[in-house]
């Protein structure tokens, strides 16, 4: 184990995984023990996987590996700024399949970005390069001519530096100075040059194409995944790390509990018992609810929670009916959205000639699966003002195609339909498959759907489907789990609102400049 590492203390399985990764990095020219970097060595690429269930310490391992790599002199690559290539430079990128998963890591101090953003790299104006290099400690402070060209004052530059020193975020620093990184983008190009080390969280969500692309870019690729989660649709329950050789699969078996123990994790790990039936599991949920307020045995869906955290379901028909009930409870009109309604980005429907606009929206966090709150109509016909949850610059206006599916209707209701733009589904209810990689403080799980999966007797990779669904659904909860037992929706105690969405002052100032 790394000698200089004293805190936090690693368990035996974590220490064993750490030693194996340190050996892998050392063979690639990054010595974690001596904190030295050397030129990359020619040879075949290496893929490793750190595998464990919720609470096994995967995030701790990822965080500590990132810290050790940085202390060894490895540069963390951001999708917003990479700096100049140097012969003696070694790089690492911390990646996640979705914007929400990357946001969860950033909230834990890990500088993560999405896999999609690392595939493309922006071409920046030279003035941006000068400012970014100085913020990152790689250059001299920009002079007055550069500041004028960038639209900055000395005071604004000081604010940017103070922000960067605290958060190590180029986009955040620019926002503190009243600018956006996208203001300096001259164009985009597909990544051709490789990087050194890739650390990928939520690897259970990777499909074969993403896995192949990552292996082309990173000679050393480390996957962090949970074998109990749901595999990508169409992969027969198999995950990309399932086919790795035993020596490449580093298993974390010990469960590290919080100081006050987590009843939610207790329930998640109880699902590993082969003899546990659905009825037996529900009895465990009811008993946990009696003992601990963090587990709630609920006989109806709480509509007040749906505006910010969707109810998790298995079947699409359930999702559509709950969305319809949520909108009816709030008195939403049939031909428009109310400010505060939640949406889920279903992709960008833009032709090839608008590639730069597509990449710019994706760079702002508007990627498939992103959680969005509708703020109101934009200034242009067909545009919507939106708040992208978890984005560094959350407020934007985009051409929108909003699809709201209706019960017993083949075609969705479309209140807004620009000729092209970002497509959205309503976000009051989400399938458990699409919820992977996301977490919310409060999570409602629609138990009748889990029961239906149990009655179906379906399995996935040899595991009853209901157990996989229940495991993924309940581990989305950070603080409270609502186990909803009946198909009922409680009346909302308040109307929809947007005043709870925190936005940096600089972003508000930029938003005021127009769509």
C-alpha positions in Angstrom: 0.0 0.0 0.0 1.1 3.6 -0.6 3.3 4.6 2.3 2.5 8.2 2.4 -1.3 7.5 2.6 -2.4 7.7 6.2 -6.0 8.9 5.9 -8.5 7.7 5.3 -7.7 4.1 6.5 -8.3 1.5 3.8 -9.8 -1.8 4.5 -8.0 -4.9 3.4 -9.9 -5.3 0.1 -9.4 -1.6 -0.7 -5.7 -1.8 0.1 -5.4 -4.8 -2.2 -7.2 -3.0 -5.0 -5.0 0.1 -4.4 -1.8 -2.0 -4.7 -3.0 -3.5 -7.9 -3.8 -0.1 -9.4 -0.5 1.4 -8.2 1.3 -1.4 -10.0 -0.7 -0.8 -13.1 0.0 3.0 -13.0 3.7 2.3 -12.3 4.0 0.2 -15.4 2.5 3.1 -17.3 5.1 5.5 -15.9 3.2 7.0 -13.0 4.8 6.1 -9.6 2.3 6.8 -6.8 4.8 5.8 -4.1 7.7 8.0 -5.2 5.2 10.6 -6.5 7.1 10.7 -9.8 6.0 10.6 -13.5 8.0 9.2 -16.4 7.4 9.1 -20.2 4.7 6.6 -21.2 6.0 3.2 -22.1 5.1 1.5 -25.4 3.0 -1.5 -25.2 -0.6 -2.9 -25.0 -3.2 -0.9 -23.1 -4.5 -2.0 -19.7 -8.1 -2.1 -18.5 -8.8 -2.6 -14.8 -12.2 -2.6 -12.9 -12.9 -1.8 -9.3 -16.2 -3.6 -8.6 -18.4 -3.4 -5.5 -21.9 -2.9 -4.3 -23.3 0.3 -2.8 -21.3 1.3 0.3 -18.2 -0.7 -0.5 -16.0 2.3 -0.9 -15.8 2.7 -4.7 -16.2 6.5 -4.5 -13.6 6.8 -1.7 -11.2 4.8 -3.9 -11.8 7.0 -6.9 -11.4 10.1 -4.9 -8.1 9.0 -3.2 -6.7 7.7 -6.5 -7.4 11.0 -8.1 -5.6 12.8 -5.2 -2.6 10.5 -5.4 -2.3 10.9 -9.2 -2.4 14.7 -8.8 0.2 14.6 -6.1 2.4 12.5 -8.4 2.3 15.3 -10.9 -0.4 14.0 -13.2 -2.6 16.8 -14.7 -6.4 16.4 -14.4 -8.0 17.0 -17.8 -11.2 19.2 -17.9 -13.5 19.2 -20.9 -13.4 23.0 -20.6 -9.6 23.4 -20.7 -6.7 21.1 -21.3 -3.7 23.4 -21.5 -0.7 22.9 -23.9 0.6 19.5 -24.7 4.1 18.9 -23.4 6.4 15.9 -23.7 6.8 15.5 -20.0 3.1 15.9 -19.3 0.9 13.0 -18.0 -2.9 13.3 -17.9 -5.9 11.8 -16.2 -9.6 12.3 -16.8 -12.4 11.4 -14.3 -15.5 10.5 -16.3 -19.1 9.5 -15.8 -21.7 8.4 -18.4 -24.2 11.1 -17.5 -24.1 14.8 -16.4 -26.0 13.8 -13.2 -23.4 11.2 -12.3 -20.6 13.6 -12.9 -22.3 16.2 -10.8 -22.6 13.7 -7.9 -18.8 13.2 -8.0 -18.1 16.9 -8.2 -20.2 17.5 -5.1 -17.8 15.0 -3.4 -14.8 16.9 -4.5 -13.9 14.8 -7.5 -13.3 16.9 -10.7 -15.4 14.8 -13.0 -16.9 15.4 -16.4 -19.0 13.4 -18.8 -17.6 10.8 -21.2 -19.4 12.6 -24.1 -17.6 15.9 -23.4 -14.2 14.3 -23.5 -14.7 12.9 -27.0 -14.8 16.4 -28.4 -12.5 19.2 -27.6 -13.1 22.9 -28.1 -11.0 25.3 -30.1 -10.5 28.4 -27.9 -9.6 32.0 -28.7 -6.0 32.7 -27.6 -7.2 35.2 -25.0 -9.0 32.4 -23.2 -5.8 30.3 -23.3 -3.9 33.0 -21.6 -6.5 33.5 -18.8 -6.9 29.7 -18.3 -3.2 29.1 -18.1 -2.7 31.8 -15.5 -5.6 30.5 -13.4 -4.2 27.0 -13.6 -0.7 28.3 -12.5 0.9 27.7 -15.9 1.4 31.3 -17.1 1.7 34.9 -16.2 -1.1 37.2 -15.3 -2.8 38.6 -18.5 -1.9 42.2 -19.3 -4.2 45.1 -19.9 -4.5 44.4 -23.7 -5.6 40.8 -23.0 -8.1 41.9 -20.4 -9.6 44.5 -22.7 -9.9 41.9 -25.5 -11.6 39.5 -23.1 -13.9 42.1 -21.7 -12.4 41.8 -18.2 -11.3 44.3 -15.6 -8.5 43.7 -13.1 -11.2 43.4 -10.3 -13.1 40.8 -12.3 -9.9 38.9 -12.9 -9.1 38.9 -9.1 -12.6 37.5 -8.5 -11.9 34.8 -11.0 -8.6 33.9 -9.4 -10.2 33.8 -5.9 -12.9 31.4 -7.2 -10.5 29.2 -9.0 -8.2 28.9 -6.0 -11.1 27.6 -4.0 -12.9 25.4 -6.5 -10.4 24.7 -9.3 -13.1 25.3 -12.0 -12.2 27.4 -15.1 -15.9 27.8 -16.1 -16.9 28.8 -12.5 -14.0 31.3 -12.3 -15.1 32.9 -15.5 -18.7 33.0 -14.3 -17.5 34.8 -11.2 -15.9 37.3 -13.5 -19.1 37.7 -15.6 -18.1 35.6 -18.5 -18.6 32.1 -19.9 -16.1 29.7 -21.4 -18.4 29.3 -24.4 -17.8 33.0 -25.1 -14.3 32.1 -26.2 -15.1 28.9 -28.3 -14.2 29.4 -31.9 -15.2 25.8 -32.9 -15.1 22.1 -32.0 -13.1 19.1 -33.1 -13.3 15.4 -32.5 -10.6 14.2 -30.2 -7.8 12.6 -32.1 -4.9 12.7 -29.6 -5.0 10.2 -26.8 -4.7 10.8 -23.1 -3.0 8.7 -20.4 -5.3 7.5 -17.7 -9.1 7.3 -17.6 -11.1 6.8 -14.4 -14.7 5.9 -15.2 -17.5 5.9 -12.6 -20.9 4.2 -13.0 -19.3 1.8 -15.5 -22.3 -0.6 -15.3 -24.0 2.0 -17.6 -21.4 1.7 -20.4 -22.3 0.1 -23.7 -19.8 -1.6 -26.0 -19.4 1.4 -28.3 -18.5 3.7 -25.4 -16.1 1.1 -24.0 -14.3 0.8 -27.3 -14.0 4.5 -27.7 -12.6 4.9 -24.2 -10.0 2.2 -24.9 -8.9 4.0 -28.0 -8.3 7.2 -26.0 -6.8 5.8 -22.8 -3.9 3.4 -22.6 -4.8 2.9 -18.9 -8.5 2.7 -18.2 -10.0 2.0 -14.8 -13.7 1.2 -14.5 -15.7 1.6 -11.2 -18.9 -0.3 -11.3 -21.7 -2.0 -9.3 -22.4 -5.5 -10.4 -25.9 -5.4 -8.9 -27.2 -2.6 -11.0 -29.0 -2.9 -14.3 -27.0 -3.4 -17.4 -27.6 -1.2 -20.5 -30.7 -2.2 -22.5 -29.8 -4.7 -25.2 -26.8 -6.3 -23.4 -28.6 -9.3 -21.9 -27.8 -8.2 -18.4 -24.0 -8.3 -19.1 -21.8 -5.3 -18.3 -18.6 -4.4 -20.0 -16.4 -5.4 -17.0 -18.0 -8.9 -16.8 -15.7 -10.2 -19.5 -12.5 -9.0 -18.1 -10.0 -11.5 -16.8 -10.1 -12.2 -13.0 -6.8 -10.4 -12.5 -8.4 -7.3 -14.0 -11.4 -7.3 -11.7 -10.7 -5.9 -8.3 -13.5 -6.8 -6.0 -14.6 -4.7 -2.9 -16.6 -7.0 -0.7 -16.6 -5.2 2.6 -19.5 -2.8 3.2 -18.4 0.5 4.9 -21.3 2.0 6.8 -21.8 5.6 7.8 -21.2 6.5 11.4 -25.0 6.2 12.1 -25.5 3.3 9.8 -27.8 3.5 6.8 -31.0 1.6 6.8 -31.2 2.2 3.1 -27.9 0.4 2.5 -29.1 -2.4 4.8 -32.1 -3.0 2.6 -30.0 -2.8 -0.6 -27.6 -5.5 0.6 -30.3 -7.7 2.0 -31.3 -8.3 -1.6 -28.2 -10.5 -2.1 -29.9 -13.2 -0.1 -30.9 -15.8 -2.7 -33.8 -17.1 -0.5 -35.4 -13.6 0.0 -38.8 -13.3 -1.6 -40.5 -10.0 -2.6 -43.0 -10.4 0.3 -40.1 -11.0 2.7 -38.4 -7.9 1.4 -41.5 -5.8 1.9 -41.7 -7.0 5.5 -38.1 -5.8 5.9 -39.0 -2.4 4.5 -42.0 -2.1 6.9 -39.8 -3.1 9.9 -37.1 -0.6 8.9 -39.7 2.1 8.6 -40.8 1.4 12.2 -37.3 1.8 13.5 -35.8 4.6 11.4 -37.4 7.8 9.9 -35.2 7.6 6.9 -37.3 4.8 5.5 -41.0 5.7 5.0 -43.7 3.1 4.3 -46.0 5.2 2.1 -49.5 4.4 0.9 -49.4 7.2 -1.8 -47.0 9.1 -3.9 -46.1 12.5 -2.5 -46.7 15.0 -5.3 -44.8 17.8 -3.5 -41.5 15.7 -4.0 -42.1 15.0 -7.7 -41.1 18.5 -8.9 -37.4 17.9 -8.0 -37.1 14.1 -7.6 -39.1 11.8 -9.8 -40.9 8.7 -8.6 -39.1 5.6 -9.9 -41.0 3.0 -11.8 -40.4 -0.1 -13.9 -43.1 0.1 -16.5 -43.7 3.0 -19.0 -47.4 2.7 -18.6 -47.0 3.5 -14.9 -44.7 6.4 -15.6 -47.2 8.0 -18.0 -50.1 7.6 -15.6 -48.2 9.2 -12.7 -47.1 12.1 -14.9 -50.7 12.7 -16.0 -51.9 12.6 -12.4 -49.1 15.0 -11.3 -50.0 17.6 -13.9 -53.7 17.2 -13.1 -53.1 17.7 -9.4 -51.3 21.0 -10.1 -53.9 22.2 -12.6 -51.5 22.2 -15.5 -53.2 23.3 -18.7 -53.5 21.0 -21.6 -51.7 23.2 -24.1 -48.7 24.6 -22.0 -46.2 23.9 -19.3 -46.2 25.6 -15.9 -43.0 27.2 -14.6 -41.4 24.7 -12.2 -42.5 21.5 -14.1 -39.7 19.0 -14.3 -38.4 17.7 -17.6 -35.9 15.1 -18.8 -33.8 15.7 -21.9 -34.5 13.0 -24.4 -31.8 14.1 -26.8 -31.0 16.9 -29.3 -32.8 16.8 -32.6 -30.4 19.0 -34.7 -29.1 18.4 -38.2 -25.4 18.0 -38.9 -25.0 21.6 -40.1 -25.9 22.7 -36.5 -23.2 20.5 -35.0 -21.5 23.4 -33.1 -24.9 24.4 -31.5 -25.4 20.7 -30.5 -22.0 20.5 -28.9 -22.4 23.8 -27.2 -25.7 22.7 -25.6 -24.2 19.4 -24.6 -21.2 21.3 -23.1 -23.8 23.3 -21.0 -25.1 20.0 -19.6 -28.1 19.6 -21.9 -27.4 15.9 -22.8 -29.7 13.0 -23.0 -30.9 12.1 -19.5 -30.2 15.6 -18.0 -32.8 16.7 -15.4 -34.2 20.1 -16.3 -36.8 22.5 -14.7 -39.0 24.5 -17.1 -38.8 28.3 -16.2 -41.1 29.7 -18.9 -41.2 30.5 -22.6 -38.1 32.1 -24.3 -38.1 35.3 -26.2 -38.1 33.5 -29.6 -41.0 31.3 -30.8 -40.5 27.7 -29.9 -37.8 28.5 -27.3 -37.9 27.6 -23.6 -36.0 29.0 -20.6 -34.6 26.1 -18.7 -32.6 25.3 -15.5 -30.3 22.3 -16.0 -29.9 20.6 -12.7 -26.2 20.0 -11.8 -24.7 22.2 -14.6 -22.1 24.8 -13.8 -24.0 27.3 -15.9 -27.6 26.0 -15.3 -29.6 28.7 -17.0 -30.1 28.7 -20.8 -32.7 29.2 -23.5 -33.1 26.5 -26.2 -35.4 25.6 -29.0 -37.6 22.9 -27.5 -39.6 19.9 -28.5 -41.6 18.9 -25.4 -43.4 15.6 -25.5 -45.9 14.7 -22.8 -47.2 11.1 -23.2 -50.9 10.6 -22.3 -52.6 7.5 -21.0 -54.2 5.3 -23.7 -52.9 7.6 -26.4 -50.5 6.4 -29.1 -49.0 9.8 -29.8 -47.6 12.2 -27.2 -49.1 15.6 -26.5 -46.6 18.3 -27.7 -47.2 21.7 -26.1 -44.0 23.2 -27.7 -42.6 22.0 -31.0 -39.8 24.0 -32.5 -38.7 22.8 -35.9 -35.5 21.4 -34.3 -33.8 21.6 -31.0 -33.7 19.8 -27.6 -36.4 17.1 -27.1 -37.9 16.6 -23.6 -40.1 14.2 -21.8 -41.8 15.0 -18.5 -39.7 14.3 -15.5 -42.2 13.7 -12.6 -41.7 10.0 -13.1 -38.7 8.1 -14.5 -38.0 4.5 -15.2 -35.5 2.8 -12.9 -33.3 2.1 -15.9 -32.9 5.8 -16.7 -32.4 6.7 -13.1 -29.1 4.9 -12.9 -26.2 7.3 -12.2 -28.5 9.8 -10.5 -29.2 10.4 -6.9 -31.7 12.5 -5.0 -32.0 13.4 -1.3 -35.5 11.9 -1.3 -36.5 9.0 -3.5 -40.0 7.5 -4.0 -40.0 3.9 -5.3 -43.3 2.7 -6.8 -43.5 -0.8 -5.2 -46.5 -2.1 -7.2 -44.2 -2.1 -10.3 -41.5 -4.0 -8.4 -44.2 -6.5 -7.4 -45.2 -6.9 -11.0 -41.6 -7.7 -11.9 -41.5 -10.3 -9.2 -44.7 -11.9 -10.4 -43.2 -12.0 -14.0 -40.4 -14.4 -12.8 -38.0 -12.6 -15.1 -34.3 -12.8 -14.5 -31.3 -10.8 -15.8 -27.9 -12.5 -15.8 -29.3 -15.1 -13.5 -30.6 -12.6 -10.9 -34.4 -12.0 -10.4 -35.2 -8.8 -12.2 -37.2 -7.5 -9.3 -34.1 -7.6 -7.1 -32.0 -5.6 -9.6 -34.8 -3.1 -10.0 -35.2 -2.7 -6.2 -31.5 -2.4 -5.6 -31.0 0.3 -8.2 -34.1 2.2 -7.1 -33.4 2.3 -3.4 -29.7 3.1 -3.8 -30.7 6.3 -5.6 -31.8 7.7 -2.2 -29.2 9.8 -0.3 -31.3 10.6 2.8 -34.8 9.2 2.7 -36.5 6.3 0.9 -40.3 6.3 0.4 -41.6 2.8 -0.4 -44.9 3.6 -2.1 -47.3 0.6 -1.8 -50.5 1.9 -3.5 -51.3 3.6 -6.8 -52.4 6.9 -5.2 -51.2 10.5 -5.5 -51.4 12.9 -2.6 -52.7 16.4 -3.3 -49.9 19.0 -3.5 -49.6 21.2 -0.4 -48.2 24.1 -2.5 -48.0 25.2 -6.2 -45.0 24.7 -8.5 -42.2 27.2 -8.0 -38.7 28.0 -9.2 -37.4 30.1 -6.4 -35.6 27.1 -4.8 -33.2 26.8 -7.7 -29.9 28.4 -6.7 -28.1 30.3 -9.4 -24.7 32.1 -9.2 -25.1 35.9 -9.4 -22.8 36.0 -12.5 -25.0 33.5 -14.3 -28.1 35.6 -13.5 -26.4 38.7 -14.9 -25.6 36.8 -18.1 -29.1 35.5 -18.4 -30.4 39.1 -18.2 -28.5 39.9 -21.4 -31.0 37.9 -23.4 -31.6 34.5 -25.1 
